[in-house]
């Protein structure tokens, strides 16, 4: 039921990372790949005999290019809609690492799958953080690829049956690396859209980890602190912000993930994906909506109708919870609703496309989409 909806925007193909590239640049990850490939080749030989024609071999390394029906040699599909370009290190590393996580689904036991997923993520993180003189931009791109692969893979086995202490250490390590990159990387070194996309992916992984406790139990209590607190919020942390966007028509979808404040009427912003009309504005995840086009709403349902009803200029007033003395929020206690953004193109269910931009709450399919862990919460796709 976990649908991986991938975009097919253009016919231009980009070569993925070759196994020789992986061996040279990511030696720990390559050793894990070699281990998985050798195990599968042995299993197939034991049961069916080794058919070289059916299972292509990489001539440079002598290893299979397909593991668990996942083709590591398949060209990547180009898509100009996403900020993470197809031929970038970020995207190529993401695709290889995501496929590695897929290959960990051995079917033998969920505990074994969890151990494999941990090893893959940990080895990949070691490869991208222990390289000497690694430029800050290269580290940014690889961390973006790592985070996107983790979100896209869902990590069901790891979060449900993985060792909690090892998992916490892993997520702390990647959070610390992100903090270091965001603090040291000068403005303008990477495009603003790419940086915003990186923050969005970190927020998505952060949300996924927080939801793991409710889904899998107390042992799965995880977090991701990826920015130093002084830079995580806007300068006006205690003040209100006004955001104005334009809806071409009443049917235009806003592309917001929302939840109701526990025990109150307030609408809380839970996700702002790249396809949202509000992406790149001062509206931030965690903020509460105060007014819509200058009018207050008396209930959560009324607020939703006000957001959907208008066209043309849409003005919202929002603030952080502290700014309006709101009680603590508990979005997990209420099934999140979704206000979806306009489709920007056709989509495909192919799993091997090269670009991603979809929240784990299954916000809305766009030309840049990705699958995530299926949630136990029900969904409302606000039309």
C-alpha positions in Angstrom: 0.0 0.0 0.0 3.0 2.3 0.2 2.7 4.1 -3.2 5.9 5.5 -4.6 4.6 8.1 -7.0 7.4 9.4 -9.1 7.5 12.1 -11.9 8.3 11.6 -15.5 8.7 15.1 -16.8 11.2 14.6 -19.7 12.8 12.0 -21.8 16.4 13.0 -21.1 18.1 10.2 -19.1 21.0 10.7 -16.6 23.4 8.0 -15.7 23.2 6.9 -12.0 26.2 6.4 -9.8 28.2 3.5 -11.1 29.4 0.8 -8.7 33.0 2.0 -9.5 32.0 5.5 -8.4 30.5 4.2 -5.2 33.6 2.1 -4.5 35.9 5.1 -5.0 33.8 7.8 -3.2 31.8 5.9 -0.6 33.9 2.8 0.4 31.8 1.9 3.5 28.6 2.0 1.5 30.2 0.0 -1.3 31.2 -2.7 1.1 27.6 -2.9 2.3 26.4 -3.1 -1.3 28.9 -5.9 -2.0 27.7 -7.8 1.0 24.0 -7.6 0.0 24.8 -8.4 -3.6 26.8 -11.4 -2.7 24.2 -12.7 -0.3 21.5 -12.5 -3.0 23.6 -14.1 -5.6 24.3 -17.0 -3.3 20.6 -17.4 -2.5 19.6 -17.4 -6.2 22.4 -19.9 -7.0 21.2 -22.2 -4.2 17.6 -22.2 -5.3 17.6 -21.5 -9.1 21.1 -21.6 -10.4 22.9 -18.5 -11.3 21.5 -17.1 -14.6 24.0 -14.4 -15.7 21.7 -13.2 -18.5 18.8 -12.7 -16.1 20.9 -10.9 -13.5 23.4 -8.5 -15.1 26.8 -8.2 -13.6 28.9 -5.0 -13.4 32.1 -5.7 -15.3 34.2 -3.3 -13.3 33.4 -4.8 -9.9 32.0 -8.2 -10.7 28.9 -7.5 -8.6 25.2 -7.8 -9.5 23.5 -4.6 -10.6 20.1 -5.7 -9.3 19.3 -6.6 -5.7 15.8 -7.5 -4.4 14.3 -6.5 -7.8 15.9 -3.0 -7.5 17.9 -2.0 -10.6 20.9 0.1 -9.6 22.0 0.6 -13.2 18.7 2.1 -14.5 19.1 5.6 -15.9 17.6 8.4 -13.9 14.7 10.4 -15.4 15.3 14.1 -15.8 12.8 16.6 -14.2 13.4 20.3 -14.3 10.6 21.1 -11.8 12.5 20.1 -8.7 15.2 22.2 -7.0 17.4 19.1 -6.7 18.7 18.6 -10.3 18.9 15.1 -11.7 22.6 15.1 -12.3 23.6 16.6 -9.0 25.5 14.7 -6.3 22.5 15.3 -4.0 20.1 13.5 -6.4 22.5 10.7 -7.5 23.5 9.9 -3.9 19.8 10.0 -2.8 18.8 7.6 -5.5 21.6 5.1 -4.8 21.0 5.3 -1.0 17.2 5.0 -1.4 17.7 1.9 -3.5 20.0 0.5 -0.9 17.3 0.9 1.7 14.9 -0.9 -0.7 17.4 -3.7 -1.1 17.5 -4.2 2.7 13.9 -5.5 2.5 15.0 -9.1 2.5 11.7 -10.6 3.7 13.6 -12.9 6.1 12.6 -10.9 9.2 11.8 -7.3 10.1 14.5 -7.3 12.7 17.1 -8.3 10.1 15.8 -5.6 7.8 16.1 -3.0 10.6 19.7 -4.0 11.2 20.5 -3.7 7.5 18.8 -0.3 7.2 20.8 1.0 10.1 24.1 -0.3 8.6 23.3 1.4 5.3 22.4 4.7 6.8 25.3 4.7 9.3 27.9 3.7 6.7 26.6 6.3 4.2 26.8 9.0 6.9 30.3 8.0 7.8 31.3 8.2 4.2 30.0 11.8 3.7 31.2 13.1 7.1 34.7 11.6 7.5 36.1 12.6 4.1 39.0 15.1 4.6 38.7 18.5 3.1 35.2 17.9 2.0 33.8 21.2 0.8 30.8 22.5 2.7 28.7 22.5 -0.5 29.5 18.8 -1.1 28.6 18.0 2.4 25.3 19.9 2.0 24.4 18.0 -1.1 25.2 14.6 0.4 23.3 15.3 3.6 20.4 16.4 1.4 20.6 13.1 -0.4 20.9 11.1 2.8 17.9 12.9 4.4 15.7 12.6 1.3 16.5 8.8 1.0 15.6 8.3 4.7 12.3 10.1 4.2 11.6 8.4 0.9 12.4 5.0 2.3 10.0 5.3 5.2 12.3 3.3 7.5 9.4 1.2 8.8 11.7 -1.7 9.9 14.4 0.6 11.4 11.9 2.6 13.5 9.7 -0.2 14.6 12.4 -2.9 15.3 15.7 -1.2 15.3 17.9 -0.7 18.4 16.6 2.5 20.0 20.0 3.6 21.4 21.7 3.1 18.0 18.9 4.9 16.2 19.0 7.9 18.5 22.8 8.1 18.1 22.3 8.0 14.3 19.7 10.7 14.1 21.6 12.9 16.6 24.7 12.6 14.4 22.9 13.6 11.2 21.2 16.5 13.0 24.6 17.7 14.3 26.0 17.5 10.8 23.1 19.6 9.5 23.6 22.2 12.2 27.2 22.5 11.3 26.4 22.9 7.6 23.7 25.5 8.1 25.9 27.5 10.4 29.0 27.5 8.2 27.5 27.7 4.7 27.4 31.3 3.5 24.2 32.7 2.0 24.0 32.2 -1.7 26.5 29.3 -1.9 23.6 27.1 -2.9 20.3 28.3 -4.5 17.7 29.5 -2.2 15.1 27.0 -3.5 17.6 24.2 -2.9 18.2 25.4 0.6 14.5 25.7 1.3 14.0 22.2 -0.1 16.7 20.9 2.3 15.0 22.5 5.3 11.7 21.0 4.1 13.1 17.5 3.9 14.7 17.9 7.4 11.3 19.0 8.7 9.6 16.0 7.0 12.1 13.6 8.6 11.7 15.3 11.9 7.9 14.9 11.7 8.3 11.2 10.6 10.5 10.5 13.7 8.1 12.2 16.0 5.2 10.2 14.7 7.1 6.9 15.2 6.4 7.0 19.0 2.7 6.9 18.4 2.9 4.3 15.6 5.4 1.9 17.1 5.4 2.6 20.9 7.5 4.3 23.6 10.7 2.7 22.5 10.5 4.5 19.2 11.0 8.0 20.7 13.2 9.9 18.3 13.9 13.4 17.2 15.9 15.3 14.7 17.5 18.6 15.8 18.9 20.0 12.6 19.3 23.7 13.2 20.7 25.7 16.0 17.8 27.2 17.9 18.7 30.9 17.2 18.4 30.3 13.4 15.5 27.8 13.4 12.9 30.5 13.8 12.4 33.9 12.2 13.6 37.1 13.8 10.1 38.0 14.8 9.6 34.8 16.8 7.2 36.5 19.2 5.3 38.6 16.6 2.7 38.0 13.9 3.5 37.7 10.2 1.2 38.6 7.3 1.5 36.5 4.1 -0.2 37.4 0.8 -0.5 34.9 -2.0 -2.6 34.8 -5.2 -5.1 32.1 -6.0 -5.8 32.0 -9.7 -9.2 30.5 -9.1 -11.4 29.2 -6.3 -10.3 25.6 -7.2 -6.6 26.3 -6.9 -5.1 24.2 -4.1 -2.9 25.9 -1.5 -0.6 23.0 -0.8 -0.6 23.1 3.0 -0.4 20.4 5.6 -2.6 21.4 8.6 -3.8 20.0 11.9 -6.2 21.2 14.5 -4.9 22.5 17.8 -5.7 20.1 20.6 -8.8 21.3 22.5 -9.1 24.4 20.4 -10.2 25.8 17.1 -6.8 27.0 15.8 -5.4 25.8 12.5 -1.8 24.7 12.8 0.6 24.5 9.9 2.3 21.1 9.8 3.9 21.1 6.3 4.7 23.5 3.5 5.9 21.3 0.6 7.7 22.8 -2.4 4.5 22.8 -4.5 2.7 25.0 -2.0 1.7 28.6 -2.8 3.2 29.5 0.6 6.6 27.8 0.0 9.4 30.3 0.5 7.2 32.8 2.4 7.5 33.8 6.0 4.9 31.2 6.9 6.6 28.4 8.9 5.7 24.9 10.1 4.3 25.1 13.6 2.6 28.5 13.2 -1.1 29.1 13.9 -3.4 30.9 11.6 -5.1 33.9 13.3 -7.1 35.5 10.5 -7.9 34.8 6.9 -8.5 37.8 4.6 -8.8 39.9 7.8 -11.5 37.7 9.3 -11.3 35.5 12.3 -12.7 32.0 12.2 -14.9 30.5 14.9 -14.1 26.9 14.3 -11.5 24.7 12.6 -14.1 23.7 9.9 -15.0 27.3 9.2 -11.3 28.2 8.8 -10.9 25.4 6.2 -13.9 26.7 4.3 -12.5 30.3 4.4 -9.2 29.0 3.0 -10.9 27.1 0.2 -13.5 29.6 -0.7 -11.6 32.6 -2.0 -9.8 33.4 -5.2 -7.5 36.2 -6.2 -5.5 37.7 -3.3 -5.4 35.6 -0.1 -4.0 37.2 3.0 -3.4 35.3 6.2 -2.2 36.4 9.6 -0.1 33.8 11.4 2.0 33.6 14.5 4.1 31.1 16.5 2.1 29.6 19.4 4.1 31.6 22.0 3.0 34.9 20.3 -0.7 34.3 21.1 -0.2 32.4 24.4 -1.6 29.3 22.8 -1.6 26.0 24.8 0.7 23.2 23.8 -0.3 21.6 20.5 -0.8 17.9 20.0 -1.1 17.4 16.2 -0.9 13.6 16.6 -4.1 13.6 18.6 -6.1 14.9 15.6 -6.0 13.5 12.1 -4.3 16.1 9.9 -6.2 17.6 7.0 -4.5 18.7 3.8 -5.1 21.6 1.6 -3.4 20.6 -1.7 -1.5 22.7 -4.2 -2.1 22.8 -8.0 -0.8 19.9 -10.1 2.1 21.1 -12.1 2.3 18.2 -14.4 1.6 14.5 -14.9 2.9 11.8 -12.5 4.1 8.2 -12.8 4.1 5.3 -10.5 7.6 4.3 -11.5 9.7 3.9 -8.4 13.1 4.7 -10.1 12.5 8.3 -11.0 15.2 10.8 -9.9 13.5 13.6 -8.0 11.3 14.0 -5.0 9.1 16.4 -3.2 6.3 14.8 -1.3 5.5 15.0 2.4 5.1 11.7 4.4 1.5 12.8 5.0 0.8 12.2 1.3 0.0 15.9 0.8 -0.7 15.9 -2.9 0.8 14.4 -6.0 2.8 16.8 -8.1 5.4 16.6 -10.8 8.0 16.1 -8.1 6.6 13.4 -5.8 7.9 10.7 -3.5 6.4 8.0 -1.3 6.6 7.8 2.4 5.7 5.7 5.4 1.9 5.0 5.5 0.4 6.8 8.4 -2.3 5.5 10.8 -4.0 8.9 10.6 -6.9 9.3 8.3 -6.5 12.0 5.6 -8.8 14.7 4.1 -7.7 15.9 0.7 -9.3 19.3 0.6 -10.5 20.0 -2.9 
